[in-house]
Amino acid sequence: MVLTISSQNTEAGDISMIDNAGRSAVLAITAPVKANTAIGPQTIAFGEAVAGFSRDAMTQAGRLLPEALNAHLLSTASAVLAGPFRAVQAAAIKEDQARRAAEARLLETPNDTASVAIRAEHRGVLRTLDHATLPTAINSADLLRLQAILELPDGFPSQFVDMARDRAMRLAHIQKSGLQADYALKPDANDPLAHGPDAAAAERAADAALATHRQRSETIDLTRNMLREAIHFVAVAGGVDQDRAFAALTGAAA
């Protein structure tokens, strides 16, 4: 028997493993994606389809010669897995569009002439900073300076753009929700004269409030990885390349 398939059901998710003529693949239907309200139902249905596909593959592996088995599994993937795969794909795209729209609304920048000019000036200054200095500048920047980076991120390393986006979202949430009013410095033994806004506490509260948004992003990333793994899984099962496997699952031209 050339082909072998096995599966494990764990707390982290359902894991399927395939080996076919020296090629192998692992497909994980992860628990966080299954639990997501926007993508979960489609993911569960896809996982059930994968389980059925795997059972058929093992049955046919004892009956068909390798070349015929590959052709059978590629055809079966198109018939059995394609619909559930596309349902997950469509749900994940819709969820990512909603996430991006929410982020865009939160990070919306004023487009009056003065604001645009100020952001351009800030961006020019920030681009002169070296990689050792830029993180400190981002962590102490106001929202306008962070928006300057996000508006035209070319020239900034991606990790610093991500850092600027995360902090800009916290500051924008504080600004739009009025959260800062709930957090003020209070005199204590270390500083008997402490007063004014407690910006650090407000940022911590904003970070907690934005946890749902981060979770959406992480779930979308997990879904993207799952679909990539599914494409490779079908490629190994059918003895074809990634493009042909993708075509079998989506109907796209190979």
C-alpha positions in Angstrom: 0.0 0.0 0.0 1.6 3.3 -1.1 -0.8 5.7 0.6 -1.4 6.0 4.3 -3.7 8.4 6.2 -4.1 8.9 9.9 -6.0 11.3 12.1 -5.9 12.6 15.7 -8.6 14.5 17.6 -6.9 16.8 20.2 -7.9 19.8 22.3 -6.0 21.9 19.8 -8.0 20.6 16.9 -8.4 17.7 14.4 -5.2 16.7 12.7 -5.1 14.6 9.5 -1.8 13.3 8.1 -1.2 11.7 4.7 1.8 10.1 3.1 1.7 9.2 -0.6 4.7 8.0 -2.6 7.2 9.8 -0.4 5.3 13.0 -0.2 3.5 14.0 3.1 1.1 16.6 4.4 -0.5 17.6 7.6 -3.9 19.3 7.8 -5.0 20.9 11.1 -8.6 21.9 11.6 -7.9 24.1 14.7 -10.1 24.6 17.7 -10.1 28.4 17.6 -11.3 28.4 14.0 -14.0 25.9 14.8 -15.2 28.0 17.7 -15.4 31.2 15.7 -19.0 32.3 15.1 -18.3 33.7 11.6 -16.1 30.8 10.2 -16.7 28.0 12.6 -19.8 26.3 11.2 -18.2 26.1 7.7 -14.9 24.9 9.2 -16.7 22.1 11.1 -18.5 21.0 7.9 -15.1 21.1 6.1 -13.5 18.9 8.8 -16.3 16.4 8.5 -15.7 16.3 4.7 -12.0 15.7 5.2 -12.8 12.8 7.6 -15.0 11.3 4.9 -12.4 11.8 2.2 -9.8 10.2 4.4 -12.0 7.1 5.0 -12.6 6.7 1.3 -8.9 7.1 0.5 -7.9 4.3 2.9 -10.6 2.0 1.4 -9.6 2.7 -2.1 -5.8 2.4 -1.3 -6.4 -1.3 -0.9 -8.2 -1.7 -4.2 -6.5 0.6 -6.7 -3.1 0.8 -8.3 -1.2 4.1 -7.4 -1.9 6.0 -10.6 -5.6 5.1 -10.5 -5.7 5.9 -6.8 -4.3 9.4 -7.4 -6.8 10.1 -10.1 -9.6 8.9 -8.0 -8.6 11.0 -5.0 -8.2 14.1 -7.1 -11.7 13.6 -8.5 -13.1 12.9 -5.1 -11.5 16.0 -3.6 -13.2 18.0 -6.3 -16.6 16.3 -5.6 -16.4 16.1 -1.8 -14.0 18.8 -0.5 -14.5 21.6 -2.9 -17.9 22.8 -1.7 -16.9 22.9 2.0 -13.5 24.4 1.1 -15.1 27.2 -0.8 -17.6 27.8 2.0 -14.7 28.3 4.5 -12.9 30.5 2.0 -15.9 32.8 1.4 -16.7 33.1 5.1 -13.1 33.9 5.9 -12.9 36.6 3.2 -16.1 38.1 4.5 -14.8 38.1 8.0 -11.5 39.7 7.0 -13.3 42.4 5.0 -15.4 43.2 8.1 -12.3 43.2 10.3 -10.4 45.6 7.9 -13.4 47.9 7.6 -13.6 48.1 11.4 -9.9 48.9 11.6 -10.2 51.5 8.8 -13.0 53.2 10.7 -11.0 53.3 13.9 -7.8 54.6 12.2 -9.5 57.0 9.9 -7.3 60.1 9.4 -8.4 63.7 8.9 -7.8 64.8 5.3 -7.7 68.6 5.7 -4.7 70.3 4.2 -3.1 71.2 7.6 -3.3 67.6 8.9 -1.9 66.1 5.7 1.0 68.5 5.8 1.7 67.8 9.5 1.7 64.1 8.9 4.0 64.4 6.0 6.4 66.4 8.2 6.3 63.9 11.0 6.8 61.0 8.5 9.9 62.7 7.1 11.4 63.0 10.6 10.5 59.4 11.6 12.2 58.1 8.4 15.5 59.6 9.5 15.5 57.4 12.7 17.6 54.2 12.8 16.1 50.9 13.7 17.4 51.1 17.3 15.6 54.5 17.9 12.4 54.0 16.0 10.7 51.6 18.5 11.1 54.2 21.3 9.7 56.9 19.0 6.7 54.8 18.2 6.0 54.0 21.8 6.1 57.7 22.7 4.4 59.0 19.6 1.0 60.7 19.6 -1.8 59.4 17.2 -1.0 61.9 14.5 2.6 60.7 14.2 1.5 57.1 14.2 -1.0 57.9 11.5 1.8 59.4 9.5 3.6 56.0 9.4 0.4 54.1 8.6 -0.7 56.5 5.8 2.5 55.8 3.8 4.3 52.9 5.3 6.8 52.4 2.5 10.3 52.8 3.9 9.5 51.6 7.4 10.3 48.0 8.3 7.1 45.9 8.5 7.6 45.1 12.2 7.6 48.8 13.1 4.5 49.4 10.9 2.8 46.6 12.9 3.9 48.2 16.1 2.6 51.6 15.0 -0.7 50.1 14.0 -1.2 48.4 17.3 -0.5 51.5 19.3 -2.5 53.8 16.9 -5.5 51.5 17.4 -5.2 51.8 21.2 -4.8 55.6 21.1 -7.7 55.9 18.6 -9.9 53.8 20.8 -9.1 56.0 23.8 -9.8 59.1 21.7 -13.1 57.9 20.2 -14.5 56.2 23.3 -13.5 58.9 25.9 -11.7 56.2 27.8 -9.1 58.5 29.2 -11.6 60.2 31.5 -11.8 57.0 33.5 -8.1 56.9 34.2 -6.3 59.7 36.1 -3.1 59.7 38.1 -3.6 59.7 41.9 -1.2 60.9 44.6 0.5 58.1 46.4 3.6 57.5 48.6 5.9 57.7 45.6 4.4 60.8 44.1 2.3 62.8 46.5 1.6 65.4 43.8 0.6 63.1 41.1 -2.3 64.4 39.0 -3.5 64.5 35.4 -4.3 61.7 32.9 -2.9 58.2 33.5 -2.1 57.5 29.8 -0.5 54.1 30.5 -3.5 52.8 32.4 -5.8 54.1 29.6 -3.7 52.3 27.0 -3.8 49.0 29.0 -7.6 49.3 29.1 -7.8 50.0 25.4 -5.5 47.0 24.7 -8.0 44.8 26.6 -10.9 46.3 24.7 -9.2 45.6 21.4 -8.6 41.9 22.3 -11.6 40.9 20.2 -10.2 42.6 17.1 -6.8 40.8 17.6 -8.6 37.5 18.0 -10.4 38.1 14.7 -7.0 38.7 13.0 -5.5 35.6 14.6 -8.4 33.5 13.5 -8.2 34.7 9.9 -4.5 33.9 9.9 -5.2 30.4 11.2 -7.9 29.9 8.6 -5.5 31.0 5.8 -2.9 28.5 7.1 -5.6 25.7 7.3 -6.7 26.3 3.7 -3.0 26.3 2.5 -2.6 23.0 4.3 -5.7 21.6 2.7 -4.4 22.5 -0.7 -1.1 20.7 0.0 -3.1 17.7 1.5 -5.0 17.3 -1.7 -1.9 17.8 -3.8 -0.2 14.9 -2.0 -3.4 12.7 -2.1 -3.8 13.3 -5.9 -0.1 13.2 -6.8 -0.3 16.6 -8.3 1.2 20.1 -7.8 -0.3 22.9 -5.6 -1.9 24.7 -8.6 -3.8 21.6 -9.7 -4.9 20.9 -6.2 -6.1 24.5 -5.8 -8.0 24.2 -9.1 -9.7 21.0 -7.9 -10.8 22.7 -4.7 -11.9 26.0 -6.2 -12.7 25.4 -9.8 -9.9 27.9 -10.8 -7.9 27.3 -13.9 -4.7 25.3 -13.1 
